[in-house]
């Protein structure tokens, strides 16, 4: 499998794009982490409400317990304190619910923040890189001798813009049919560059 081009300029661009992709992913993960932490600050009122409710419940229960055993009064004084403790528990439960809701919202918001830009850019990058790898890997198997250059020259005449072909020869098809080595090689180089490959040395194609 061929991951990078043989051509220095294109290989440099590919390496830089790979590094930029890694930096892009790390950046948005950091942004998502910051969003998550910032959103969790909205849960602070819930924590305070839960703490206040729990504290109130504890104080009312303590007060009820302290008067529970007074003679002649049975449970008549302790009961109101214990009822008030239930109100405190309601406040504590509301605080916990608020904290849970904020935590869920913070998680969802962080995921959306990270996933949207990463998936869009990463998806595009993967498609482009996969196209290059598939094309370069397939083409590399054929580049080792003169007949292979003939194949790529033929593909160049079918795929390359006319103005590029005209810069090589006024009659590229005729030159290809006549087997003119210089024109065939020049045409093949055009197509090989599209695949990120170098032609074989001249000695190997003689």
C-alpha positions in Angstrom: 0.0 0.0 0.0 1.4 3.3 -1.1 0.5 6.1 1.4 2.6 9.0 0.1 3.7 10.4 -3.3 7.1 9.9 -4.7 7.1 13.6 -5.8 8.7 15.7 -3.0 6.3 18.7 -3.3 3.2 16.6 -3.2 4.6 14.3 -0.5 5.3 17.4 1.6 1.7 18.6 1.1 0.3 15.2 2.1 2.4 15.1 5.3 1.4 18.6 6.2 -2.3 17.8 5.6 -2.0 14.7 7.8 -0.5 16.7 10.6 -3.1 19.4 10.1 -5.8 16.8 10.4 -4.4 15.6 13.7 -4.2 19.1 14.9 -7.8 19.8 13.8 -9.1 16.8 15.8 -7.1 17.7 18.9 -8.3 21.3 18.6 -12.0 20.4 18.6 -11.6 17.9 21.3 -10.1 20.6 23.5 -12.9 23.0 22.5 -15.5 20.3 23.4 -13.8 19.8 26.7 -14.0 23.5 27.4 -17.6 23.6 26.4 -18.4 20.7 28.7 -16.6 22.3 31.7 -18.2 25.7 31.1 -21.7 24.2 30.8 -21.2 22.2 34.0 -20.9 25.6 35.9 -24.7 26.0 35.3 -25.2 23.1 37.7 -23.8 25.1 40.6 -27.2 26.4 41.7 -28.4 22.8 41.7 -25.5 21.7 44.0 -26.3 24.6 46.4 -30.0 23.7 46.4 -29.2 20.0 47.0 -26.8 21.0 49.8 -29.3 23.4 51.4 -32.2 20.8 51.2 -30.0 18.1 52.7 -28.9 20.4 55.5 -32.4 21.5 56.3 -33.6 17.9 56.4 -30.9 17.0 58.8 -31.6 19.9 61.1 -35.3 19.2 61.2 -34.8 15.5 61.9 -32.4 16.4 64.7 -34.9 18.8 66.1 -37.7 16.2 65.9 -35.5 13.6 67.6 -34.5 16.0 70.4 -38.2 16.6 71.4 -39.4 13.1 70.6 -39.0 11.7 74.1 -40.4 14.6 76.1 -42.9 13.4 78.7 -46.6 14.0 78.2 -46.2 15.3 74.7 -45.8 12.0 72.8 -45.1 12.7 69.2 -47.1 15.9 68.9 -44.1 18.2 68.8 -41.8 16.0 66.8 -44.2 15.4 64.0 -44.1 19.0 62.6 -40.3 18.9 62.5 -40.4 15.7 60.6 -42.9 17.1 58.1 -40.7 20.1 57.6 -37.8 17.6 57.0 -39.7 16.2 54.0 -39.8 19.7 52.4 -36.1 19.8 52.7 -35.8 16.5 51.0 -38.0 17.8 48.1 -35.5 20.7 47.7 -32.6 18.3 47.7 -34.2 16.1 45.1 -34.9 19.1 42.9 -31.3 20.1 43.2 -30.1 16.7 42.2 -32.5 16.6 39.2 -31.2 20.0 38.1 -27.6 18.8 38.3 -28.3 15.6 36.4 -30.1 17.6 33.6 -27.2 20.0 33.3 -24.6 17.2 33.2 -26.6 15.4 30.4 -26.9 18.7 28.5 -23.1 19.4 28.9 -22.3 15.9 27.6 -24.5 16.2 24.5 -23.3 19.8 23.8 -19.7 18.7 24.0 -20.3 15.7 21.7 -22.1 17.9 19.1 -19.4 20.5 19.3 -16.6 18.0 18.6 -18.3 15.6 16.2 -19.7 18.1 13.7 -16.5 19.8 12.5 -14.4 16.7 13.0 -16.6 14.4 11.0 -17.0 16.9 8.1 -13.3 17.6 7.7 -12.1 14.1 8.6 -14.6 12.6 6.2 -13.3 14.8 3.3 -9.7 14.1 4.2 -10.3 10.3 4.3 -12.0 10.3 0.9 -9.1 12.2 -0.7 -6.4 10.2 1.0 -8.1 6.9 0.1 -8.5 7.9 -3.5 -4.8 8.6 -3.7 -3.7 5.5 -1.9 -5.9 3.3 -4.1 -4.8 4.9 -7.3 -1.1 5.1 -6.4 -1.0 1.5 -5.1 -2.6 0.1 -8.3 -0.4 2.2 -10.6 2.8 1.4 -8.8 2.5 -2.3 -9.7 2.9 -1.4 -13.4 5.8 1.1 -13.4 9.0 -0.9 -14.0 9.6 -1.1 -17.8 9.0 0.5 -21.2 5.7 -1.3 -21.9 4.3 0.1 -18.7 5.1 3.6 -19.9 3.3 2.8 -23.1 0.2 2.0 -21.0 0.4 5.2 -19.0 1.0 7.3 -22.2 -2.2 5.8 -23.6 -4.1 6.7 -20.5 -2.6 10.2 -20.6 -4.1 10.8 -24.1 -7.4 9.7 -22.8 -7.4 11.6 -19.5 -5.2 14.7 -19.8 -6.3 18.1 -21.1 -5.6 18.8 -24.7 -3.3 21.8 -23.9 -1.0 19.6 -21.9 -0.8 17.0 -24.7 -0.1 19.8 -27.2 2.9 21.0 -25.2 4.5 17.5 -25.6 3.8 16.9 -29.3 1.7 18.3 -32.2 0.7 14.7 -32.9 0.8 12.8 -29.6 -1.4 9.9 -30.9 0.7 9.5 -34.0 3.9 9.7 -32.0 2.5 7.0 -29.7 1.6 4.8 -32.6 5.1 5.2 -34.1 6.6 4.3 -30.7 8.6 7.5 -30.3 10.2 6.9 -26.9 10.7 10.5 -25.8 7.0 11.4 -26.5 5.8 8.2 -24.9 7.8 8.9 -21.8 6.6 12.5 -21.6 3.0 11.4 -22.0 3.5 8.7 -19.3 5.0 11.2 -16.9 1.8 13.3 -17.1 -0.3 10.4 -16.0 2.2 9.2 -13.4 2.2 12.6 -11.7 -1.5 12.3 -11.2 -0.9 9.1 -9.3 2.0 10.6 -7.3 4.6 8.3 -9.0 7.9 8.8 -10.7 8.7 7.1 -14.0 11.3 4.4 -13.9 14.9 5.4 -14.7 15.7 5.7 -18.4 18.0 2.8 -18.2 15.2 0.6 -16.9 13.0 1.5 -19.9 15.6 0.9 -22.6 
